[in-house]
Amino acid sequence: MSKKSKNIVVFVMSLPAGTVEQLAELERILGYKIEVLLLVDSRTKKQASEGTAKNCTVLTCDFSKPEKIAETLLPFQDRLLAITCRSEKSMPRFAAVLPHVPYLRTPTTESLLWASDKLSMRKRFAVYDKKITPTFTVITKNSVEDREKAIKKVGFPMIIKPTNLAASLFVTVCFHEEELEKTLRTTFRKLRKAYEADGRDESPRVIAEEYMEGDLYSIDSYVDSRGHVHHCPLVKQVTAKQRGHEDFYNYLQITPTGLKGTTIARAHSVTEAGIHSLGLRSTIVHSELMKVDDEWKIVEIGARMGGFRHTLHELSCGINHTLNDVLIRIPKKPRIPKKCQGYACAMKWFAGKEGIITEMKGIKRIEQLESFNSIKINKKIGDKAVFARNGGRSVFNLFLYNADRSRLLADIRRVEKMVDVKVASRKK
C-alpha cells in the first residue's frame, strides 16, 4: 500500500474554524491531497453543526457502543493518517475511539483519562515527583467529614475546582470554613447541570488543592511516540484575580515572555516531568505552570491544544499549531521557528458584575488600535453576564499583535480604559 493512500485526518467531536485551511501546508509537505473527517457522538448531535466545514466529511455514531465506532471507521481504516481531538470536554470520547484505530500513533486511553481528570493527574504527579504538584485531596460531597478532611490536609486558603472541567469554570478560592461550605453547596448544585449541558458522561467530582501565590504561565508542547518533547514559547497568563476580580479565568495571555533562558529551561524540565508522569505520547500537550519564587509547580496538564494557542503562536512566531498537532502523530518533526517576529496577546473580557447587560461601550473603538488583529463578541445587550466561576462565558475575546512589546502593552491599557460593559443591578 502506497503512502499516498494514507490521506485522512480524523478530528473527534469538534473541528475549529479554519482547521481545514490550516492543514493545506500538510498537503505541500506530503505532496498529496489530505481529506478531513469529523467523527461525532450521535448522542450529542448539536456538536456536528459546530464542526461542519467546507471540504470536511461528518460521520456520526453512538460512542457508547464500541461496535458502532468500529463499523463507522471500517470503510476508512486503510486510509487513516492521523487522529486528534481539540476539545477538553471530549477527551473521554476520544479515548473511547482510540482502540478502534490500532495502527495509528496515538496516546494511550489511560494517559488521556489521567490527563482529563485533575485528581488522577495529581496522583500521577505525586508518584513521579511530589515537588512538582501542590497538596490536594478529593471532595465527593458537601459534608462535615469531607470539609474537615480538606482543611486538615490542604489548609486555608485553598482552591476548589471540578476534576474535569476546563476554562476555569467553577474554580473558587476559599479562605475559611464558611466560604468552603457555601462554595461546595453552590458548586455541586451547578456542576450536574453544566455536565448535562456539555453532554458529558462522567460523574461530577471536586478537588481541593493548595492555593499558591506566584506567576502563572502555560506552554504547549509536542510529544513524539518516544516521549521526546518539543516546546512552543511560554505564555504569560494574567488571571482575573490578579486584576482585582473574584474569579480565576485567564483574563490576559501574552507570548513570548521576557524570562531568562535558564528560567525557561527549568520550566521545560518540570513540564517534561509532568508529561512523562502521565505517559503521554504522540500528542500535543497544554501545561499550566505556577512560578513560585524560583520554583515551578504544575497546575494542570491536558492532552490537547491550549485555548487561543493557534492564533497566538501564529501571530507572534509564525507557528502553524494545527499542522504541528498532526505532524507529531504521523510522525514528523514539528516546525518551530528559532525566533519570533513580535508579540501577541489574547484577552477575555467579562463584565464587572453579574446581571443583564444594558450597555457595551468602547468595543467598536478597539478596531482602530494599531495592535488590533481580531475580536469575537459573544454577548449582546440583553444577554446575561455570568462570571466564569459560575459557569459563564466571556463578553468578548480579543487578539492583539505588535512587533514592539511596549506598544502592545500600551494598546492593552487603552482597551482597559475604553471598554465599559454595564450590567443592571439585581433587585433586592
C-alpha positions in Angstrom: 0.0 0.0 0.0 1.5 3.4 -1.0 2.0 6.2 1.4 -0.4 8.4 -0.6 -3.3 6.1 0.3 -2.9 7.3 3.9 -4.6 10.6 3.4 -7.3 11.0 6.1 -7.0 13.1 9.2 -9.8 12.4 11.8 -11.0 15.0 14.3 -13.1 13.7 17.1 -16.2 15.7 18.3 -15.2 19.2 17.1 -13.4 21.0 14.2 -12.5 24.6 15.0 -13.0 27.2 12.2 -10.0 27.4 9.9 -8.7 24.0 10.6 -9.0 22.6 7.1 -7.3 25.6 5.7 -4.5 25.4 8.2 -3.8 21.8 7.0 -3.1 23.0 3.5 0.6 23.1 4.4 0.4 19.4 5.3 -0.5 18.7 1.7 2.5 20.6 0.5 4.8 18.7 2.9 3.4 15.3 1.9 2.8 16.1 -1.8 -0.7 14.8 -2.0 -4.3 15.7 -1.1 -5.5 15.4 2.5 -9.1 14.6 3.5 -10.6 15.6 6.8 -13.2 13.6 8.7 -15.1 14.8 11.8 -16.3 11.9 14.0 -19.2 12.9 16.3 -21.1 11.0 19.0 -24.7 10.8 17.7 -25.9 11.3 21.3 -24.7 14.9 21.1 -25.8 15.8 17.5 -25.7 19.5 18.2 -21.9 19.3 18.1 -21.9 18.1 14.5 -23.1 21.5 13.2 -20.3 23.3 15.2 -17.6 21.3 13.3 -19.1 21.3 9.9 -16.7 22.9 7.4 -16.0 23.1 3.7 -14.2 20.0 2.5 -15.0 18.1 5.6 -17.0 14.8 5.9 -19.0 14.4 9.1 -19.6 10.9 10.5 -21.9 10.1 13.4 -22.3 7.0 15.6 -23.1 6.1 19.2 -19.8 6.2 21.1 -21.3 4.2 24.0 -21.4 1.1 21.6 -17.8 0.1 20.6 -19.1 -1.9 17.7 -20.7 1.2 16.2 -17.4 3.1 16.3 -15.6 0.2 14.6 -18.4 -0.1 12.0 -18.3 3.6 11.2 -14.5 3.7 10.8 -14.1 0.4 9.0 -14.5 1.8 5.4 -11.7 4.3 6.1 -9.2 2.2 8.1 -6.7 1.7 5.3 -6.6 5.4 4.5 -6.2 6.8 8.1 -3.2 9.0 8.5 -3.8 10.6 12.0 -6.5 11.2 14.6 -6.7 14.1 17.1 -9.1 15.8 19.4 -9.2 19.6 20.1 -11.8 19.6 22.9 -11.0 19.2 26.6 -14.5 18.1 27.4 -14.4 15.4 24.6 -11.3 13.6 25.8 -13.2 10.7 27.3 -14.9 10.2 24.0 -11.6 10.5 22.2 -10.3 7.7 24.5 -13.3 5.6 23.5 -12.4 5.9 19.8 -8.6 5.0 20.1 -9.0 1.2 20.5 -10.6 1.2 17.0 -7.6 2.9 15.3 -4.9 0.4 16.4 -2.4 1.2 13.6 -2.2 5.0 14.2 0.3 6.6 16.6 -1.9 7.9 19.5 -1.8 8.5 23.2 -2.9 5.5 25.3 -6.5 5.6 26.5 -5.2 5.5 30.1 -3.0 8.5 29.6 -5.8 10.5 28.2 -8.1 9.8 31.1 -5.3 10.6 33.6 -4.8 14.0 31.8 -8.5 14.7 31.8 -9.2 14.2 35.5 -7.4 16.5 37.9 -7.5 14.0 40.7 -5.9 11.2 38.7 -3.4 13.7 37.3 -2.4 14.9 40.8 -1.9 11.3 42.0 0.4 10.6 39.0 2.4 13.8 39.6 2.9 12.9 43.2 4.1 9.4 42.4 6.6 10.8 39.9 7.8 13.8 41.9 5.9 15.3 44.8 7.8 18.6 44.4 6.1 19.4 41.1 2.5 19.4 42.4 0.6 21.3 45.1 -1.0 19.4 48.1 -4.5 18.1 47.2 -7.5 16.0 48.2 -10.8 14.9 46.7 -14.2 16.1 47.9 -17.1 13.9 47.0 -19.9 15.8 48.8 -20.5 18.8 50.9 -20.3 17.1 54.3 -18.7 18.0 57.6 -16.4 15.0 57.2 -15.2 16.0 53.7 -14.7 19.6 54.7 -12.7 18.6 57.8 -10.5 16.3 55.7 -9.8 19.1 53.2 -9.0 21.6 56.0 -6.6 19.1 57.7 -4.8 18.0 54.5 -4.8 21.2 52.4 -5.5 24.1 54.8 -6.6 27.6 54.0 -6.5 29.3 51.6 -7.5 26.5 49.2 -8.7 26.3 45.6 -11.9 24.4 44.9 -12.3 23.1 41.3 -14.1 20.4 39.3 -11.8 17.5 38.5 -12.6 17.5 34.8 -13.8 20.9 33.5 -11.6 23.4 31.6 -11.8 27.2 31.1 -11.6 28.0 34.8 -15.3 27.0 35.2 -16.4 26.9 38.9 -12.9 27.5 40.2 -13.1 29.3 43.5 -10.7 30.2 46.4 -11.8 29.7 50.0 -10.2 31.4 52.9 -12.3 30.0 55.8 -14.8 27.2 56.6 -17.9 29.2 56.0 -16.7 30.0 52.4 -15.8 26.4 51.9 -19.3 25.2 52.9 -21.0 27.8 50.7 -18.7 27.1 47.7 -19.2 23.4 47.9 -23.0 23.8 48.2 -23.1 26.0 45.1 -20.6 24.0 43.1 -22.2 20.6 43.5 -25.6 22.1 42.7 -24.4 23.7 39.4 -22.0 21.0 38.3 -24.5 18.5 37.3 -26.3 21.0 35.0 -23.0 22.0 33.4 -22.1 18.4 32.7 -25.6 17.8 31.2 -25.2 20.9 29.0 -21.8 19.7 27.7 -23.1 16.2 27.1 -20.5 14.7 29.4 -20.8 11.1 30.7 -18.6 11.4 33.8 -19.9 11.9 37.4 -19.1 15.4 38.8 -16.2 15.4 41.3 -14.4 18.2 43.1 -10.8 18.6 44.2 -9.4 20.9 46.9 -5.8 21.9 46.5 -3.2 24.3 48.0 -3.6 27.9 46.9 -0.2 29.0 45.5 1.0 32.6 45.3 3.1 33.2 42.2 3.1 34.0 38.5 1.0 31.9 36.1 2.4 30.7 32.8 1.5 28.0 30.3 3.2 26.2 27.5 2.1 24.0 24.6 4.4 21.1 23.6 4.5 18.3 21.1 5.4 14.8 22.4 6.5 12.2 19.9 6.0 8.4 20.1 9.2 8.0 22.1 8.5 10.7 24.6 10.7 13.4 23.2 9.2 16.8 23.8 9.3 19.9 21.5 8.2 23.1 23.2 6.4 26.2 21.9 7.3 29.6 23.5 5.9 30.1 27.0 2.8 32.2 27.5 2.4 34.6 30.5 -1.1 34.5 31.9 -2.8 37.1 34.0 -5.8 35.9 35.9 -8.9 37.9 36.8 -7.9 37.5 40.4 -4.7 39.5 39.8 -6.9 42.3 38.3 -9.0 42.5 41.4 -11.9 40.4 40.3 -13.2 37.4 42.4 -12.7 35.0 39.5 -9.9 32.8 38.1 -10.3 32.8 34.3 -7.3 33.8 32.2 -8.0 37.5 31.6 -4.9 38.1 29.5 -2.3 35.8 27.8 0.9 37.3 26.2 3.6 35.5 24.3 6.6 35.3 24.1 7.7 36.2 27.6 10.7 38.1 28.8 12.0 35.3 31.0 15.7 34.3 31.0 16.8 31.2 29.2 17.8 29.4 32.4 14.4 30.1 33.9 12.7 28.8 30.7 14.9 25.7 30.8 13.6 24.9 34.3 10.0 25.4 33.2 10.7 22.9 30.3 12.2 20.4 32.7 9.2 20.5 35.1 6.8 20.3 32.1 8.5 17.2 30.7 8.4 15.5 34.2 4.6 16.1 34.2 4.2 14.8 30.7 6.2 11.7 31.3 4.4 11.0 34.6 1.1 10.8 32.7 2.7 8.6 30.0 1.6 11.0 27.2 2.9 10.3 23.7 2.1 11.1 20.1 0.1 14.2 21.1 0.1 17.9 21.6 0.1 18.9 25.3 -1.1 22.0 27.1 0.6 22.6 30.5 -0.2 25.3 33.1 2.6 26.2 35.4 3.0 28.4 38.5 6.3 30.2 39.1 6.7 30.5 42.9 10.0 32.4 43.5 12.5 30.3 41.5 10.5 27.1 41.6 8.0 25.8 39.1 4.8 23.9 40.0 2.4 22.2 37.6 -1.2 23.5 37.9 -2.5 21.0 35.3 -1.8 19.3 32.0 -4.1 18.5 29.2 -3.6 16.3 26.1 -4.9 19.0 23.8 -4.1 22.4 22.4 -4.4 25.4 24.8 -7.1 27.9 24.3 -6.3 30.5 21.6 -2.9 28.9 21.0 -3.1 28.5 17.3 -3.8 32.2 16.8 -1.3 33.4 19.5 1.6 31.3 18.2 0.8 32.1 14.5 0.8 35.8 15.1 3.9 36.0 17.3 6.1 33.3 15.9 4.6 32.0 12.6 3.9 28.6 14.1 1.2 26.6 12.5 -0.1 24.9 15.6 -2.7 22.9 13.9 -0.2 21.5 11.4 2.2 20.5 14.2 -0.5 18.8 16.1 -0.9 16.4 13.1 2.9 16.2 12.3 3.8 14.8 15.7 1.3 12.0 15.1 2.4 10.9 11.7 5.2 11.1 12.9 7.2 14.1 11.6 9.2 16.8 13.4 7.1 19.8 14.3 8.1 23.1 12.7 9.0 25.7 15.3 11.0 28.8 14.1 14.0 29.7 16.3 12.9 33.4 16.5 9.6 35.2 16.9 8.7 38.3 14.9 6.6 40.0 17.5 4.3 39.8 20.5 0.7 38.6 20.7 -2.0 38.6 23.3 -5.5 37.2 23.9 -7.9 39.0 26.2 -11.1 37.5 27.7 -13.4 40.3 28.8 -16.1 39.6 31.5 -18.4 42.2 33.0 -17.5 43.6 36.4 -20.7 42.1 37.9 -23.4 39.6 37.0 -26.7 40.5 35.6 -28.4 41.7 32.4 -26.1 43.6 30.0 -27.6 47.1 29.4 -24.7 48.8 27.6 -21.5 47.9 25.9 -19.2 50.9 25.4 -15.9 51.2 23.5 -15.8 47.8 21.8 -16.0 49.2 18.3 -13.2 51.6 19.0 -10.8 48.7 19.7 -10.6 48.0 16.0 -8.9 51.4 15.5 -5.9 50.4 17.6 -2.5 49.8 16.0 -2.2 46.3 17.5 -5.8 45.1 16.7 -6.0 41.8 15.0 -9.4 40.3 15.6 -12.3 40.2 18.0 -15.1 37.7 18.7 -18.1 39.2 20.5 -20.0 36.5 22.5 -22.6 38.7 24.3 -25.0 41.5 23.3 -27.2 43.9 25.1 -30.0 42.0 26.8 -27.8 38.9 27.4 -26.9 37.8 30.9 -23.4 38.4 32.2 -22.2 35.5 34.4 -18.8 35.0 36.0 -16.6 32.1 34.9 -16.6 30.7 38.4 -20.4 30.3 38.0 -20.1 28.7 34.6 -20.4 31.9 32.4 -18.6 32.8 29.2 -16.8 36.0 28.2 -18.4 39.1 26.7 -15.7 39.1 24.0 -12.4 37.6 23.1 -9.8 39.9 21.7 -6.5 39.3 19.8 -3.8 41.9 19.6 -0.4 41.8 17.9 2.6 44.2 17.6 6.2 43.8 16.7 7.0 46.1 19.6 6.2 44.8 23.1 5.8 48.2 24.7 3.3 49.3 22.0 1.3 46.1 22.5 1.2 46.8 26.3 0.1 50.4 25.6 -2.8 49.2 23.4 -3.8 46.6 26.1 -4.0 49.6 28.5 -6.1 51.6 26.1 -8.6 48.7 25.8 -8.9 48.6 29.6 -9.7 52.3 29.7 -12.1 52.5 26.8 -14.3 49.4 27.3 -17.2 49.6 29.8 -19.8 46.8 29.9 -22.7 48.0 32.1 -24.9 45.5 33.9 -28.3 46.1 35.5 -28.2 45.8 39.3 -30.1 42.9 40.7 -33.3 43.7 42.6 -33.1 43.1 46.3 
